[in-house]
Structures are given as structure tokens and as C-alpha cells.
Amino acid sequence: MIRFDDVTKVYPGSKRPALSKISLEIAKGEFVFLVGASGSGKSTFLRLVLKEEKATRGVVRVAGKDVAKLSSWKVPHLRRTIGVVFQDFRLLPNKTVFENVAFALQVIGKPRHTISHTVPEVLDLVGLSGKEKRFPHELSGGEQQRVAIARAFVNRPAILLADEPTGNLDPTTSLGIMRLLDRINKTGTTVVMATHDDDIVDQMRKRVVELTDGRKIRDEDRGGYATGVIPPVPGPGTGSHPVQPTVPTVPRGQRG
Ligand SMILES: Nc1ncnc2c1ncn2[C@@H]1O[C@H](COP(=O)(O)OP(=O)(O)OP(=O)(O)O)[C@@H](O)[C@H]1O
């Protein structure tokens, strides 16, 4: 679904690459966490997928297509197959919940009758039925992020990119958002999420790709936020502070 072949990105005027020689494949339906310190290149990775930035070297493929070879009139089509969610929600403040989600369908020319039945469906999916008429300032942060996810998902994109979606939320609210992203992933949507949230990564046990200074230093199935330990599975009797087993982790592709 997403494939990087030896991709390097150097921003104009910068000496150090934001991404350096990244090769990686994300299959349809995968859930991948992108982790790494601030400035390690996570957002740049997402921008290259969206063709908001061009790779300096290497090839970025999305749904089998080399994005560098897409003519400019095909870029909106590429972006329609990708939903995006940000840390700061980016809702339209003077539109209601319904209108924020409906707008995503209006701009791609969906007819009114499609909008009137699709928007309530997706608002139900994200747990916001009954709040259609609220404005963003009348919602909690978690609810605003649910609206943003509804808007990103209403067109059933093949890929959902999330850049620090829990960055402004408390731990409990964050967990609710992660459950929602997990549900969306289970519908077949490929999810790539950049995050600094170690608790979330440790609890979810998904594929983890770690970047340092633009280089990929780890790609691990069911990984934790940090290298070297498999996160604990909370279970009966473990309480809220389960003992963390220190066992070798399994690099991607080497699992038996
Ligand atoms: N538009 C730009 N022009 C020049 N340099 C940029 C630009 N955007 C990002 N960079 C640089 O590229 C590097 C990677 O930045 P990027 O935003 O991808 O990192 P990040 O891992 O997403 O960071 P954060 O976790 O803080 O969002 C950084 O050194 C940053 O300063």
C-alpha cells in the first residue's frame, strides 16, 4: 500500500537530510507506529506519502503508483484515498459537527442524499451520535478528535495517516481515540500513526518503525516504544503496574 525505496529528503537550504535512505513497505491493512524524537523525520515521512513534499532521491509508491510520476491533476485523487488526522484537530470553527464531516464530501462533489445518510453513519461509528449540531468549541478535545477522525474516514480512504493524534489529549481520552483507530484499521484501512506516546505504543503492540535523525533504526512487529523489551500484557492479577518482562524482541521478518 505504501512503499519507500531508498528515499532521502533534504529540505531546501538544509544540509542534513530530514529522511535518509529509507526503504520500507507497509501492506494493505497494516497498523504502523512511527516513533522517534522530535525532528527525527516522522512528519516528513507522512508528507511524502501525501505528496505534500517531494523525495530528493528514491521512490515513494502509494497504492502501487510512483507519486513523483503522478501528474498534478491526479494528486487530488491520490489524496482522496488518504485520510489525515492531526494533533490540533483542524476543524472548521464556524461549522457544526455534521457540517465539518459533510464538507469533506461536498468538496469532492458527493450528492446531497449521499451526504445525508453517510455522515450520520460515520458519526455513529466514532461515537458522536446526538452531537451533530454542536460547534467544535462546544466539544471536549477527545470529541473534537473524533470529529476529525470522522471527517478523515467518511470517504472510506484506503490509508489513514495520523500525526500525533493523541498529543493534546489525556491518557484515558487517548485510549478511546486509539480504540477508534484500531476499529477503523480492522475495516481494512491501513493506518500509519506518528507518535511520542509511549504508553499507547506499549499497550497497542503494533508494528513500530523508529527513526533517528532521519534514519530508520528499528522496524519491529508488535514492538514497544523503546527498544529491547516486549511490553507487558496486562492480565489477571497484574494490577495497573504489571512486571515488565525483559525478553528479546523480534525484528520484523524474523518471527517464526
Ligand atoms: N519545511 C521544512 N523546511 C526545512 N526543514 C524542515 C521542514 N520541515 C521539517 N524540517 C526539518 O526536517 C527534520 C525532520 O522534521 P519532521 O517535522 O519530519 O520531524 P518529526 O519527527 O515529525 O518531529 P516532531 O515530532 O517534532 O513533529 C527536522 O530537522 C526539521 O527541522
The ligand as a MOL file (V3000), in Angstrom:
LIG
                    3D

  0  0  0     0  0            999 V3000
M  V30 BEGIN CTAB
M  V30 COUNTS 31 33 0 0 0
M  V30 BEGIN ATOM
M  V30 1 N 9.5800 22.7370 5.6570 0
M  V30 2 C 10.7850 22.4730 6.1680 0
M  V30 3 N 11.8780 23.1560 5.7610 0
M  V30 4 C 13.1020 22.8720 6.2500 0
M  V30 5 N 13.3450 21.9230 7.1800 0
M  V30 6 C 12.2960 21.2200 7.6370 0
M  V30 7 C 10.9620 21.4580 7.1640 0
M  V30 8 N 10.1310 20.6020 7.8070 0
M  V30 9 C 10.8990 19.8650 8.6350 0
M  V30 10 N 12.1920 20.2390 8.5400 0
M  V30 11 C 13.3280 19.6410 9.2690 0
M  V30 12 O 13.3590 18.2650 8.9300 0
M  V30 13 C 13.6710 17.4790 10.0890 0
M  V30 14 C 12.5590 16.4670 10.3370 0
M  V30 15 O 11.3790 17.1750 10.7050 0
M  V30 16 P 9.9640 16.4500 10.9200 0
M  V30 17 O 8.9540 17.5390 11.1430 0
M  V30 18 O 9.7360 15.4980 9.8360 0
M  V30 19 O 10.2470 15.6650 12.2870 0
M  V30 20 P 9.2370 14.9730 13.3100 0
M  V30 21 O 9.8680 13.7010 13.6980 0
M  V30 22 O 7.8770 14.9240 12.7070 0
M  V30 23 O 9.2540 15.9800 14.5300 0
M  V30 24 P 8.0820 16.2750 15.6260 0
M  V30 25 O 7.9480 15.0290 16.4340 0
M  V30 26 O 8.6240 17.4240 16.4030 0
M  V30 27 O 6.8380 16.6170 14.8520 0
M  V30 28 C 13.8790 18.4660 11.2250 0
M  V30 29 O 15.2670 18.7210 11.3270 0
M  V30 30 C 13.1480 19.7080 10.7640 0
M  V30 31 O 13.7410 20.8780 11.2840 0
M  V30 END ATOM
M  V30 BEGIN BOND
M  V30 1 1 1 2
M  V30 2 1 2 3
M  V30 3 2 2 7
M  V30 4 2 3 4
M  V30 5 1 4 5
M  V30 6 2 5 6
M  V30 7 1 6 7
M  V30 8 1 6 10
M  V30 9 1 7 8
M  V30 10 2 8 9
M  V30 11 1 9 10
M  V30 12 1 10 11
M  V30 13 1 11 12
M  V30 14 1 11 30
M  V30 15 1 12 13
M  V30 16 1 13 14
M  V30 17 1 13 28
M  V30 18 1 14 15
M  V30 19 1 15 16
M  V30 20 2 16 17
M  V30 21 1 16 18
M  V30 22 1 16 19
M  V30 23 1 19 20
M  V30 24 2 20 21
M  V30 25 1 20 22
M  V30 26 1 20 23
M  V30 27 1 23 24
M  V30 28 2 24 25
M  V30 29 1 24 26
M  V30 30 1 24 27
M  V30 31 1 28 29
M  V30 32 1 28 30
M  V30 33 1 30 31
M  V30 END BOND
M  V30 END CTAB
M  END
